């Protein structure tokens, strides 16, 4: 049985849309189209943080993720986890 091509449209070329398109385009029977309303891609000046598990997931579909992040000027951060607890009565 021949595999059928599945067409996928991704709306939005931001971080999530571009990452999803990059991951899906590697699957042979998928035809991926990315739709973006902006006429060109550009930096917005905003920073993002990637937790360790997000970096590991990124590494799964972009094996050179660490090198790409370093080339883009990524800076390792030391952070702590914060837990917020409301008073439990009863």
PDB file with one MODEL, atoms N, CA, C and O in Angstrom:
MODEL        1
ATOM      1  N   UNK A   1       0.839  -1.181   0.000  1.00  0.00           N
ATOM      2  CA  UNK A   1       0.000   0.000   0.000  1.00  0.00           C
ATOM      3  C   UNK A   1       0.881   1.240   0.000  1.00  0.00           C
ATOM      4  O   UNK A   1       1.705   1.418   0.897  1.00  0.00           O
ATOM      5  N   UNK A   2       0.715   2.083  -0.985  1.00  0.00           N
ATOM      6  CA  UNK A   2       1.508   3.308  -1.096  1.00  0.00           C
ATOM      7  C   UNK A   2       1.065   4.312  -0.042  1.00  0.00           C
ATOM      8  O   UNK A   2      -0.118   4.424   0.276  1.00  0.00           O
ATOM      9  N   UNK A   3       2.043   5.042   0.493  1.00  0.00           N
ATOM     10  CA  UNK A   3       1.688   6.049   1.489  1.00  0.00           C
ATOM     11  C   UNK A   3       1.128   7.281   0.793  1.00  0.00           C
ATOM     12  O   UNK A   3       1.646   7.719  -0.234  1.00  0.00           O
ATOM     13  N   UNK A   4       0.083   7.822   1.354  1.00  0.00           N
ATOM     14  CA  UNK A   4      -0.582   8.992   0.793  1.00  0.00           C
ATOM     15  C   UNK A   4       0.048  10.256   1.364  1.00  0.00           C
ATOM     16  O   UNK A   4       0.385  10.309   2.547  1.00  0.00           O
ATOM     17  N   UNK A   5       0.204  11.269   0.523  1.00  0.00           N
ATOM     18  CA  UNK A   5       0.753  12.542   0.993  1.00  0.00           C
ATOM     19  C   UNK A   5      -0.297  13.272   1.814  1.00  0.00           C
ATOM     20  O   UNK A   5      -1.450  13.402   1.404  1.00  0.00           O
ATOM     21  N   UNK A   6       0.116  13.737   2.963  1.00  0.00           N
ATOM     22  CA  UNK A   6      -0.757  14.496   3.850  1.00  0.00           C
ATOM     23  C   UNK A   6      -0.314  15.950   3.790  1.00  0.00           C
ATOM     24  O   UNK A   6       0.855  16.262   4.022  1.00  0.00           O
ATOM     25  N   UNK A   7      -1.252  16.837   3.478  1.00  0.00           N
ATOM     26  CA  UNK A   7      -0.955  18.268   3.384  1.00  0.00           C
ATOM     27  C   UNK A   7      -1.262  18.931   4.719  1.00  0.00           C
ATOM     28  O   UNK A   7      -2.338  18.741   5.287  1.00  0.00           O
ATOM     29  N   UNK A   8      -0.305  19.710   5.214  1.00  0.00           N
ATOM     30  CA  UNK A   8      -0.449  20.397   6.497  1.00  0.00           C
ATOM     31  C   UNK A   8      -0.171  21.874   6.296  1.00  0.00           C
ATOM     32  O   UNK A   8       0.844  22.247   5.709  1.00  0.00           O
ATOM     33  N   UNK A   9      -1.073  22.716   6.783  1.00  0.00           N
ATOM     34  CA  UNK A   9      -0.877  24.159   6.755  1.00  0.00           C
ATOM     35  C   UNK A   9      -0.645  24.664   8.164  1.00  0.00           C
ATOM     36  O   UNK A   9      -1.420  24.353   9.068  1.00  0.00           O
ATOM     37  N   UNK A  10       0.396  25.427   8.361  1.00  0.00           N
ATOM     38  CA  UNK A  10       0.712  25.999   9.673  1.00  0.00           C
ATOM     39  C   UNK A  10       0.510  27.502   9.567  1.00  0.00           C
ATOM     40  O   UNK A  10       1.120  28.164   8.728  1.00  0.00           O
ATOM     41  N   UNK A  11      -0.346  28.027  10.419  1.00  0.00           N
ATOM     42  CA  UNK A  11      -0.650  29.453  10.413  1.00  0.00           C
ATOM     43  C   UNK A  11       0.231  30.140  11.452  1.00  0.00           C
ATOM     44  O   UNK A  11       0.112  29.874  12.648  1.00  0.00           O
ATOM     45  N   UNK A  12       1.105  31.015  10.996  1.00  0.00           N
ATOM     46  CA  UNK A  12       1.976  31.769  11.899  1.00  0.00           C
ATOM     47  C   UNK A  12       3.408  31.283  11.810  1.00  0.00           C
ATOM     48  O   UNK A  12       3.697  30.115  12.070  1.00  0.00           O
ATOM     49  N   UNK A  13       4.299  32.183  11.443  1.00  0.00           N
ATOM     50  CA  UNK A  13       5.711  31.840  11.297  1.00  0.00           C
ATOM     51  C   UNK A  13       6.559  32.267  12.472  1.00  0.00           C
ATOM     52  O   UNK A  13       7.759  32.499  12.327  1.00  0.00           O
ATOM     53  N   UNK A  14       5.942  32.373  13.637  1.00  0.00           N
ATOM     54  CA  UNK A  14       6.709  32.712  14.836  1.00  0.00           C
ATOM     55  C   UNK A  14       7.519  31.524  15.315  1.00  0.00           C
ATOM     56  O   UNK A  14       7.736  30.565  14.573  1.00  0.00           O
ATOM     57  N   UNK A  15       7.955  31.594  16.539  1.00  0.00           N
ATOM     58  CA  UNK A  15       8.800  30.545  17.106  1.00  0.00           C
ATOM     59  C   UNK A  15       8.129  29.169  17.028  1.00  0.00           C
ATOM     60  O   UNK A  15       8.747  28.201  16.587  1.00  0.00           O
ATOM     61  N   UNK A  16       6.889  29.086  17.449  1.00  0.00           N
ATOM     62  CA  UNK A  16       6.201  27.793  17.462  1.00  0.00           C
ATOM     63  C   UNK A  16       5.934  27.287  16.049  1.00  0.00           C
ATOM     64  O   UNK A  16       6.197  26.121  15.755  1.00  0.00           O
ATOM     65  N   UNK A  17       5.420  28.138  15.176  1.00  0.00           N
ATOM     66  CA  UNK A  17       5.111  27.724  13.816  1.00  0.00           C
ATOM     67  C   UNK A  17       6.342  27.298  13.037  1.00  0.00           C
ATOM     68  O   UNK A  17       6.328  26.271  12.359  1.00  0.00           O
ATOM     69  N   UNK A  18       7.401  28.080  13.131  1.00  0.00           N
ATOM     70  CA  UNK A  18       8.643  27.752  12.418  1.00  0.00           C
ATOM     71  C   UNK A  18       9.273  26.476  12.964  1.00  0.00           C
ATOM     72  O   UNK A  18       9.807  25.673  12.199  1.00  0.00           O
ATOM     73  N   UNK A  19       9.215  26.282  14.277  1.00  0.00           N
ATOM     74  CA  UNK A  19       9.756  25.054  14.879  1.00  0.00           C
ATOM     75  C   UNK A  19       8.968  23.833  14.440  1.00  0.00           C
ATOM     76  O   UNK A  19       9.544  22.799  14.104  1.00  0.00           O
ATOM     77  N   UNK A  20       7.644  23.960  14.444  1.00  0.00           N
ATOM     78  CA  UNK A  20       6.799  22.851  14.013  1.00  0.00           C
ATOM     79  C   UNK A  20       7.056  22.518  12.549  1.00  0.00           C
ATOM     80  O   UNK A  20       7.189  21.346  12.194  1.00  0.00           O
ATOM     81  N   UNK A  21       7.127  23.531  11.701  1.00  0.00           N
ATOM     82  CA  UNK A  21       7.389  23.303  10.276  1.00  0.00           C
ATOM     83  C   UNK A  21       8.735  22.620  10.080  1.00  0.00           C
ATOM     84  O   UNK A  21       8.857  21.704   9.266  1.00  0.00           O
ATOM     85  N   UNK A  22       9.737  23.058  10.815  1.00  0.00           N
ATOM     86  CA  UNK A  22      11.075  22.470  10.719  1.00  0.00           C
ATOM     87  C   UNK A  22      11.063  20.997  11.110  1.00  0.00           C
ATOM     88  O   UNK A  22      11.763  20.186  10.504  1.00  0.00           O
ATOM     89  N   UNK A  23      10.279  20.654  12.107  1.00  0.00           N
ATOM     90  CA  UNK A  23      10.201  19.256  12.543  1.00  0.00           C
ATOM     91  C   UNK A  23       9.421  18.409  11.544  1.00  0.00           C
ATOM     92  O   UNK A  23       9.835  17.295  11.226  1.00  0.00           O
ATOM     93  N   UNK A  24       8.291  18.924  11.043  1.00  0.00           N
ATOM     94  CA  UNK A  24       7.428  18.133  10.173  1.00  0.00           C
ATOM     95  C   UNK A  24       7.970  17.968   8.760  1.00  0.00           C
ATOM     96  O   UNK A  24       7.694  16.957   8.114  1.00  0.00           O
ATOM     97  N   UNK A  25       8.728  18.928   8.269  1.00  0.00           N
ATOM     98  CA  UNK A  25       9.221  18.872   6.893  1.00  0.00           C
ATOM     99  C   UNK A  25      10.154  17.671   6.681  1.00  0.00           C
ATOM    100  O   UNK A  25      10.404  17.281   5.540  1.00  0.00           O
ATOM    101  N   UNK A  26      10.653  17.100   7.736  1.00  0.00           N
ATOM    102  CA  UNK A  26      11.552  15.949   7.645  1.00  0.00           C
ATOM    103  C   UNK A  26      10.812  14.625   7.446  1.00  0.00           C
ATOM    104  O   UNK A  26      11.436  13.602   7.164  1.00  0.00           O
ATOM    105  N   UNK A  27       9.490  14.641   7.591  1.00  0.00           N
ATOM    106  CA  UNK A  27       8.697  13.417   7.434  1.00  0.00           C
ATOM    107  C   UNK A  27       8.314  13.292   5.962  1.00  0.00           C
ATOM    108  O   UNK A  27       7.651  14.176   5.419  1.00  0.00           O
ATOM    109  N   UNK A  28       8.723  12.205   5.312  1.00  0.00           N
ATOM    110  CA  UNK A  28       8.600  12.100   3.852  1.00  0.00           C
ATOM    111  C   UNK A  28       7.190  12.259   3.279  1.00  0.00           C
ATOM    112  O   UNK A  28       7.045  12.876   2.224  1.00  0.00           O
ATOM    113  N   UNK A  29       6.164  11.740   3.913  1.00  0.00           N
ATOM    114  CA  UNK A  29       4.831  11.791   3.293  1.00  0.00           C
ATOM    115  C   UNK A  29       4.022  13.023   3.714  1.00  0.00           C
ATOM    116  O   UNK A  29       2.809  13.063   3.508  1.00  0.00           O
ATOM    117  N   UNK A  30       4.677  14.019   4.296  1.00  0.00           N
ATOM    118  CA  UNK A  30       3.992  15.257   4.664  1.00  0.00           C
ATOM    119  C   UNK A  30       4.389  16.384   3.725  1.00  0.00           C
ATOM    120  O   UNK A  30       5.565  16.545   3.398  1.00  0.00           O
ATOM    121  N   UNK A  31       3.411  17.158   3.297  1.00  0.00           N
ATOM    122  CA  UNK A  31       3.652  18.379   2.538  1.00  0.00           C
ATOM    123  C   UNK A  31       3.286  19.530   3.467  1.00  0.00           C
ATOM    124  O   UNK A  31       2.116  19.714   3.803  1.00  0.00           O
ATOM    125  N   UNK A  32       4.274  20.295   3.876  1.00  0.00           N
ATOM    126  CA  UNK A  32       4.080  21.332   4.891  1.00  0.00           C
ATOM    127  C   UNK A  32       4.170  22.712   4.251  1.00  0.00           C
ATOM    128  O   UNK A  32       5.112  23.011   3.517  1.00  0.00           O
ATOM    129  N   UNK A  33       3.174  23.548   4.542  1.00  0.00           N
ATOM    130  CA  UNK A  33       3.192  24.941   4.115  1.00  0.00           C
ATOM    131  C   UNK A  33       3.038  25.821   5.345  1.00  0.00           C
ATOM    132  O   UNK A  33       2.188  25.574   6.201  1.00  0.00           O
ATOM    133  N   UNK A  34       3.866  26.841   5.419  1.00  0.00           N
ATOM    134  CA  UNK A  34       3.855  27.786   6.532  1.00  0.00           C
ATOM    135  C   UNK A  34       3.315  29.116   6.019  1.00  0.00           C
ATOM    136  O   UNK A  34       3.833  29.677   5.055  1.00  0.00           O
ATOM    137  N   UNK A  35       2.269  29.612   6.673  1.00  0.00           N
ATOM    138  CA  UNK A  35       1.637  30.866   6.274  1.00  0.00           C
ATOM    139  C   UNK A  35       1.926  31.934   7.320  1.00  0.00           C
ATOM    140  O   UNK A  35       1.705  31.726   8.513  1.00  0.00           O
ATOM    141  N   UNK A  36       2.425  33.086   6.859  1.00  0.00           N
ATOM    142  CA  UNK A  36       2.761  34.196   7.748  1.00  0.00           C
ATOM    143  C   UNK A  36       2.274  35.482   7.103  1.00  0.00           C
ATOM    144  O   UNK A  36       2.484  35.694   5.909  1.00  0.00           O
ATOM    145  N   UNK A  37       1.623  36.347   7.881  1.00  0.00           N
ATOM    146  CA  UNK A  37       1.086  37.592   7.324  1.00  0.00           C
ATOM    147  C   UNK A  37       2.156  38.668   7.148  1.00  0.00           C
ATOM    148  O   UNK A  37       1.999  39.563   6.318  1.00  0.00           O
ATOM    149  N   UNK A  38       3.230  38.593   7.912  1.00  0.00           N
ATOM    150  CA  UNK A  38       4.299  39.577   7.780  1.00  0.00           C
ATOM    151  C   UNK A  38       5.048  39.351   6.467  1.00  0.00           C
ATOM    152  O   UNK A  38       5.313  38.206   6.103  1.00  0.00           O
ATOM    153  N   UNK A  39       5.392  40.423   5.751  1.00  0.00           N
ATOM    154  CA  UNK A  39       6.071  40.243   4.469  1.00  0.00           C
ATOM    155  C   UNK A  39       7.491  39.694   4.575  1.00  0.00           C
ATOM    156  O   UNK A  39       8.023  39.170   3.596  1.00  0.00           O
ATOM    157  N   UNK A  40       8.108  39.806   5.743  1.00  0.00           N
ATOM    158  CA  UNK A  40       9.462  39.285   5.910  1.00  0.00           C
ATOM    159  C   UNK A  40       9.675  38.860   7.358  1.00  0.00           C
ATOM    160  O   UNK A  40       9.032  39.375   8.273  1.00  0.00           O
ATOM    161  N   UNK A  41      10.586  37.917   7.548  1.00  0.00           N
ATOM    162  CA  UNK A  41      10.944  37.490   8.892  1.00  0.00           C
ATOM    163  C   UNK A  41      11.938  38.498   9.459  1.00  0.00           C
ATOM    164  O   UNK A  41      12.804  39.002   8.744  1.00  0.00           O
ATOM    165  N   UNK A  42      11.801  38.785  10.748  1.00  0.00           N
ATOM    166  CA  UNK A  42      12.723  39.727  11.376  1.00  0.00           C
ATOM    167  C   UNK A  42      12.807  39.429  12.860  1.00  0.00           C
ATOM    168  O   UNK A  42      11.961  38.736  13.425  1.00  0.00           O
ATOM    169  N   UNK A  43      13.842  39.966  13.476  1.00  0.00           N
ATOM    170  CA  UNK A  43      13.994  39.854  14.924  1.00  0.00           C
ATOM    171  C   UNK A  43      13.095  40.889  15.579  1.00  0.00           C
ATOM    172  O   UNK A  43      12.976  42.015  15.096  1.00  0.00           O
ATOM    173  N   UNK A  44      12.474  40.510  16.659  1.00  0.00           N
ATOM    174  CA  UNK A  44      11.589  41.439  17.372  1.00  0.00           C
ATOM    175  C   UNK A  44      12.252  42.003  18.623  1.00  0.00           C
ATOM    176  O   UNK A  44      11.686  42.881  19.273  1.00  0.00           O
ATOM    177  N   UNK A  45      13.423  41.524  18.966  1.00  0.00           N
ATOM    178  CA  UNK A  45      14.117  42.029  20.129  1.00  0.00           C
ATOM    179  C   UNK A  45      13.693  41.376  21.432  1.00  0.00           C
ATOM    180  O   UNK A  45      14.197  41.728  22.499  1.00  0.00           O
ATOM    181  N   UNK A  46      12.789  40.446  21.355  1.00  0.00           N
ATOM    182  CA  UNK A  46      12.325  39.779  22.567  1.00  0.00           C
ATOM    183  C   UNK A  46      13.213  38.578  22.872  1.00  0.00           C
ATOM    184  O   UNK A  46      13.697  37.902  21.964  1.00  0.00           O
ATOM    185  N   UNK A  47      13.415  38.330  24.131  1.00  0.00           N
ATOM    186  CA  UNK A  47      14.189  37.164  24.541  1.00  0.00           C
ATOM    187  C   UNK A  47      13.230  36.057  24.951  1.00  0.00           C
ATOM    188  O   UNK A  47      12.112  36.314  25.396  1.00  0.00           O
ATOM    189  N   UNK A  48      13.680  34.843  24.795  1.00  0.00           N
ATOM    190  CA  UNK A  48      12.901  33.701  25.265  1.00  0.00           C
ATOM    191  C   UNK A  48      13.792  32.855  26.154  1.00  0.00           C
ATOM    192  O   UNK A  48      15.018  32.885  26.040  1.00  0.00           O
ATOM    193  N   UNK A  49      13.174  32.119  27.019  1.00  0.00           N
ATOM    194  CA  UNK A  49      13.901  31.192  27.875  1.00  0.00           C
ATOM    195  C   UNK A  49      13.505  29.771  27.530  1.00  0.00           C
ATOM    196  O   UNK A  49      12.324  29.476  27.350  1.00  0.00           O
ATOM    197  N   UNK A  50      14.473  28.905  27.441  1.00  0.00           N
ATOM    198  CA  UNK A  50      14.202  27.496  27.176  1.00  0.00           C
ATOM    199  C   UNK A  50      14.654  26.679  28.375  1.00  0.00           C
ATOM    200  O   UNK A  50      15.840  26.635  28.701  1.00  0.00           O
ATOM    201  N   UNK A  51      13.697  26.034  29.026  1.00  0.00           N
ATOM    202  CA  UNK A  51      14.017  25.165  30.150  1.00  0.00           C
ATOM    203  C   UNK A  51      14.805  23.960  29.634  1.00  0.00           C
ATOM    204  O   UNK A  51      14.838  23.697  28.432  1.00  0.00           O
ATOM    205  N   UNK A  52      15.429  23.242  30.546  1.00  0.00           N
ATOM    206  CA  UNK A  52      16.261  22.100  30.158  1.00  0.00           C
ATOM    207  C   UNK A  52      15.479  21.081  29.340  1.00  0.00           C
ATOM    208  O   UNK A  52      15.993  20.559  28.351  1.00  0.00           O
ATOM    209  N   UNK A  53      14.236  20.790  29.740  1.00  0.00           N
ATOM    210  CA  UNK A  53      13.458  19.798  28.986  1.00  0.00           C
ATOM    211  C   UNK A  53      13.078  20.324  27.604  1.00  0.00           C
ATOM    212  O   UNK A  53      12.971  19.536  26.664  1.00  0.00           O
ATOM    213  N   UNK A  54      12.872  21.626  27.455  1.00  0.00           N
ATOM    214  CA  UNK A  54      12.590  22.209  26.138  1.00  0.00           C
ATOM    215  C   UNK A  54      13.827  22.137  25.251  1.00  0.00           C
ATOM    216  O   UNK A  54      13.713  21.896  24.050  1.00  0.00           O
ATOM    217  N   UNK A  55      14.993  22.341  25.823  1.00  0.00           N
ATOM    218  CA  UNK A  55      16.233  22.228  25.064  1.00  0.00           C
ATOM    219  C   UNK A  55      16.456  20.794  24.608  1.00  0.00           C
ATOM    220  O   UNK A  55      16.927  20.565  23.494  1.00  0.00           O
ATOM    221  N   UNK A  56      16.122  19.829  25.456  1.00  0.00           N
ATOM    222  CA  UNK A  56      16.255  18.421  25.080  1.00  0.00           C
ATOM    223  C   UNK A  56      15.294  18.066  23.957  1.00  0.00           C
ATOM    224  O   UNK A  56      15.654  17.326  23.041  1.00  0.00           O
ATOM    225  N   UNK A  57      14.074  18.589  24.021  1.00  0.00           N
ATOM    226  CA  UNK A  57      13.102  18.335  22.951  1.00  0.00           C
ATOM    227  C   UNK A  57      13.580  18.968  21.648  1.00  0.00           C
ATOM    228  O   UNK A  57      13.473  18.350  20.589  1.00  0.00           O
ATOM    229  N   UNK A  58      14.103  20.184  21.711  1.00  0.00           N
ATOM    230  CA  UNK A  58      14.629  20.863  20.536  1.00  0.00           C
ATOM    231  C   UNK A  58      15.767  20.058  19.910  1.00  0.00           C
ATOM    232  O   UNK A  58      15.873  19.957  18.688  1.00  0.00           O
ATOM    233  N   UNK A  59      16.599  19.497  20.752  1.00  0.00           N
ATOM    234  CA  UNK A  59      17.729  18.680  20.297  1.00  0.00           C
ATOM    235  C   UNK A  59      17.250  17.438  19.539  1.00  0.00           C
ATOM    236  O   UNK A  59      17.966  16.931  18.675  1.00  0.00           O
ATOM    237  N   UNK A  60      16.046  16.942  19.854  1.00  0.00           N
ATOM    238  CA  UNK A  60      15.518  15.755  19.186  1.00  0.00           C
ATOM    239  C   UNK A  60      15.235  16.006  17.709  1.00  0.00           C
ATOM    240  O   UNK A  60      15.508  15.141  16.877  1.00  0.00           O
ATOM    241  N   UNK A  61      14.688  17.182  17.366  1.00  0.00           N
ATOM    242  CA  UNK A  61      14.392  17.405  15.960  1.00  0.00           C
ATOM    243  C   UNK A  61      15.352  18.366  15.270  1.00  0.00           C
ATOM    244  O   UNK A  61      15.270  18.558  14.057  1.00  0.00           O
ATOM    245  N   UNK A  62      16.259  18.970  16.030  1.00  0.00           N
ATOM    246  CA  UNK A  62      17.352  19.739  15.427  1.00  0.00           C
ATOM    247  C   UNK A  62      18.634  19.320  16.150  1.00  0.00           C
ATOM    248  O   UNK A  62      19.010  19.924  17.155  1.00  0.00           O
ATOM    249  N   UNK A  63      19.300  18.285  15.635  1.00  0.00           N
ATOM    250  CA  UNK A  63      20.483  17.763  16.336  1.00  0.00           C
ATOM    251  C   UNK A  63      21.560  18.808  16.619  1.00  0.00           C
ATOM    252  O   UNK A  63      22.311  18.663  17.584  1.00  0.00           O
ATOM    253  N   UNK A  64      21.653  19.849  15.805  1.00  0.00           N
ATOM    254  CA  UNK A  64      22.682  20.873  16.018  1.00  0.00           C
ATOM    255  C   UNK A  64      22.155  22.046  16.847  1.00  0.00           C
ATOM    256  O   UNK A  64      22.708  23.144  16.779  1.00  0.00           O
ATOM    257  N   UNK A  65      21.096  21.827  17.628  1.00  0.00           N
ATOM    258  CA  UNK A  65      20.447  22.908  18.381  1.00  0.00           C
ATOM    259  C   UNK A  65      21.414  23.657  19.296  1.00  0.00           C
ATOM    260  O   UNK A  65      21.379  24.887  19.349  1.00  0.00           O
ATOM    261  N   UNK A  66      22.271  22.940  20.013  1.00  0.00           N
ATOM    262  CA  UNK A  66      23.201  23.617  20.928  1.00  0.00           C
ATOM    263  C   UNK A  66      24.123  24.572  20.180  1.00  0.00           C
ATOM    264  O   UNK A  66      24.360  25.698  20.619  1.00  0.00           O
ATOM    265  N   UNK A  67      24.636  24.110  19.052  1.00  0.00           N
ATOM    266  CA  UNK A  67      25.527  24.952  18.263  1.00  0.00           C
ATOM    267  C   UNK A  67      24.778  26.154  17.679  1.00  0.00           C
ATOM    268  O   UNK A  67      25.307  27.265  17.657  1.00  0.00           O
ATOM    269  N   UNK A  68      23.552  25.931  17.209  1.00  0.00           N
ATOM    270  CA  UNK A  68      22.755  27.026  16.658  1.00  0.00           C
ATOM    271  C   UNK A  68      22.428  28.063  17.721  1.00  0.00           C
ATOM    272  O   UNK A  68      22.502  29.264  17.461  1.00  0.00           O
ATOM    273  N   UNK A  69      22.065  27.603  18.925  1.00  0.00           N
ATOM    274  CA  UNK A  69      21.768  28.534  20.014  1.00  0.00           C
ATOM    275  C   UNK A  69      23.001  29.340  20.392  1.00  0.00           C
ATOM    276  O   UNK A  69      22.915  30.545  20.630  1.00  0.00           O
ATOM    277  N   UNK A  70      24.151  28.669  20.447  1.00  0.00           N
ATOM    278  CA  UNK A  70      25.397  29.372  20.785  1.00  0.00           C
ATOM    279  C   UNK A  70      25.729  30.411  19.712  1.00  0.00           C
ATOM    280  O   UNK A  70      26.137  31.527  20.034  1.00  0.00           O
ATOM    281  N   UNK A  71      25.556  30.048  18.439  1.00  0.00           N
ATOM    282  CA  UNK A  71      25.841  30.983  17.349  1.00  0.00           C
ATOM    283  C   UNK A  71      24.900  32.183  17.371  1.00  0.00           C
ATOM    284  O   UNK A  71      25.260  33.272  16.926  1.00  0.00           O
ATOM    285  N   UNK A  72      23.681  31.974  17.897  1.00  0.00           N
ATOM    286  CA  UNK A  72      22.705  33.059  17.977  1.00  0.00           C
ATOM    287  C   UNK A  72      22.922  33.941  19.209  1.00  0.00           C
ATOM    288  O   UNK A  72      22.212  34.927  19.410  1.00  0.00           O
ATOM    289  N   UNK A  73      23.909  33.578  20.029  1.00  0.00           N
ATOM    290  CA  UNK A  73      24.206  34.388  21.200  1.00  0.00           C
ATOM    291  C   UNK A  73      23.468  33.968  22.454  1.00  0.00           C
ATOM    292  O   UNK A  73      23.324  34.758  23.386  1.00  0.00           O
ATOM    293  N   UNK A  74      22.999  32.728  22.486  1.00  0.00           N
ATOM    294  CA  UNK A  74      22.291  32.238  23.672  1.00  0.00           C
ATOM    295  C   UNK A  74      23.214  32.270  24.891  1.00  0.00           C
ATOM    296  O   UNK A  74      24.406  31.978  24.799  1.00  0.00           O
ATOM    297  N   UNK A  75      22.641  32.623  26.005  1.00  0.00           N
ATOM    298  CA  UNK A  75      23.400  32.740  27.254  1.00  0.00           C
ATOM    299  C   UNK A  75      22.811  31.780  28.279  1.00  0.00           C
ATOM    300  O   UNK A  75      21.628  31.880  28.602  1.00  0.00           O
ATOM    301  N   UNK A  76      23.619  30.845  28.801  1.00  0.00           N
ATOM    302  CA  UNK A  76      23.110  29.947  29.841  1.00  0.00           C
ATOM    303  C   UNK A  76      22.742  30.736  31.095  1.00  0.00           C
ATOM    304  O   UNK A  76      23.467  31.643  31.504  1.00  0.00           O
ATOM    305  N   UNK A  77      21.627  30.390  31.689  1.00  0.00           N
ATOM    306  CA  UNK A  77      21.162  31.086  32.884  1.00  0.00           C
ATOM    307  C   UNK A  77      21.110  30.113  34.055  1.00  0.00           C
ATOM    308  O   UNK A  77      20.773  28.941  33.895  1.00  0.00           O
ATOM    309  N   UNK A  78      21.443  30.611  35.204  1.00  0.00           N
ATOM    310  CA  UNK A  78      21.280  29.849  36.433  1.00  0.00           C
ATOM    311  C   UNK A  78      19.983  30.341  37.069  1.00  0.00           C
ATOM    312  O   UNK A  78      19.852  31.520  37.397  1.00  0.00           O
ATOM    313  N   UNK A  79      19.043  29.445  37.236  1.00  0.00           N
ATOM    314  CA  UNK A  79      17.764  29.873  37.804  1.00  0.00           C
ATOM    315  C   UNK A  79      17.321  28.893  38.868  1.00  0.00           C
ATOM    316  O   UNK A  79      17.866  27.797  38.999  1.00  0.00           O
ATOM    317  N   UNK A  80      16.339  29.303  39.610  1.00  0.00           N
ATOM    318  CA  UNK A  80      15.775  28.429  40.626  1.00  0.00           C
ATOM    319  C   UNK A  80      14.290  28.285  40.366  1.00  0.00           C
ATOM    320  O   UNK A  80      13.670  29.144  39.739  1.00  0.00           O
ATOM    321  N   UNK A  81      13.741  27.220  40.840  1.00  0.00           N
ATOM    322  CA  UNK A  81      12.308  27.014  40.683  1.00  0.00           C
ATOM    323  C   UNK A  81      11.565  27.697  41.817  1.00  0.00           C
ATOM    324  O   UNK A  81      12.016  27.717  42.962  1.00  0.00           O
ATOM    325  N   UNK A  82      10.436  28.246  41.474  1.00  0.00           N
ATOM    326  CA  UNK A  82       9.614  28.927  42.467  1.00  0.00           C
ATOM    327  C   UNK A  82       8.302  28.164  42.587  1.00  0.00           C
ATOM    328  O   UNK A  82       7.675  27.824  41.584  1.00  0.00           O
ATOM    329  N   UNK A  83       7.896  27.899  43.815  1.00  0.00           N
ATOM    330  CA  UNK A  83       6.625  27.253  44.056  1.00  0.00           C
ATOM    331  C   UNK A  83       5.714  28.231  44.786  1.00  0.00           C
ATOM    332  O   UNK A  83       6.107  28.838  45.782  1.00  0.00           O
ATOM    333  N   UNK A  84       4.517  28.372  44.290  1.00  0.00           N
ATOM    334  CA  UNK A  84       3.546  29.238  44.936  1.00  0.00           C
ATOM    335  C   UNK A  84       2.451  28.339  45.495  1.00  0.00           C
ATOM    336  O   UNK A  84       1.853  27.551  44.762  1.00  0.00           O
ATOM    337  N   UNK A  85       2.197  28.455  46.763  1.00  0.00           N
ATOM    338  CA  UNK A  85       1.201  27.609  47.406  1.00  0.00           C
ATOM    339  C   UNK A  85       0.167  28.494  48.076  1.00  0.00           C
ATOM    340  O   UNK A  85       0.510  29.432  48.795  1.00  0.00           O
ATOM    341  N   UNK A  86      -1.086  28.193  47.840  1.00  0.00           N
ATOM    342  CA  UNK A  86      -2.134  28.929  48.554  1.00  0.00           C
ATOM    343  C   UNK A  86      -2.484  28.128  49.803  1.00  0.00           C
ATOM    344  O   UNK A  86      -2.263  26.918  49.864  1.00  0.00           O
ATOM    345  N   UNK A  87      -3.019  28.804  50.770  1.00  0.00           N
ATOM    346  CA  UNK A  87      -3.362  28.160  52.035  1.00  0.00           C
ATOM    347  C   UNK A  87      -4.455  27.127  51.818  1.00  0.00           C
ATOM    348  O   UNK A  87      -5.496  27.418  51.230  1.00  0.00           O
ATOM    349  N   UNK A  88      -4.209  25.939  52.292  1.00  0.00           N
ATOM    350  CA  UNK A  88      -5.180  24.858  52.169  1.00  0.00           C
ATOM    351  C   UNK A  88      -5.884  24.701  53.521  1.00  0.00           C
ATOM    352  O   UNK A  88      -5.238  24.497  54.549  1.00  0.00           O
ATOM    353  N   UNK A  89      -7.183  24.797  53.504  1.00  0.00           N
ATOM    354  CA  UNK A  89      -7.938  24.635  54.750  1.00  0.00           C
ATOM    355  C   UNK A  89      -8.722  23.344  54.695  1.00  0.00           C
ATOM    356  O   UNK A  89      -9.021  22.824  53.619  1.00  0.00           O
ATOM    357  N   UNK A  90      -9.052  22.834  55.868  1.00  0.00           N
ATOM    358  CA  UNK A  90      -9.902  21.661  55.867  1.00  0.00           C
ATOM    359  C   UNK A  90      -9.498  20.615  56.759  1.00  0.00           C
ATOM    360  O   UNK A  90     -10.154  19.577  56.832  1.00  0.00           O
TER     361      UNK A  90
ENDMDL
END
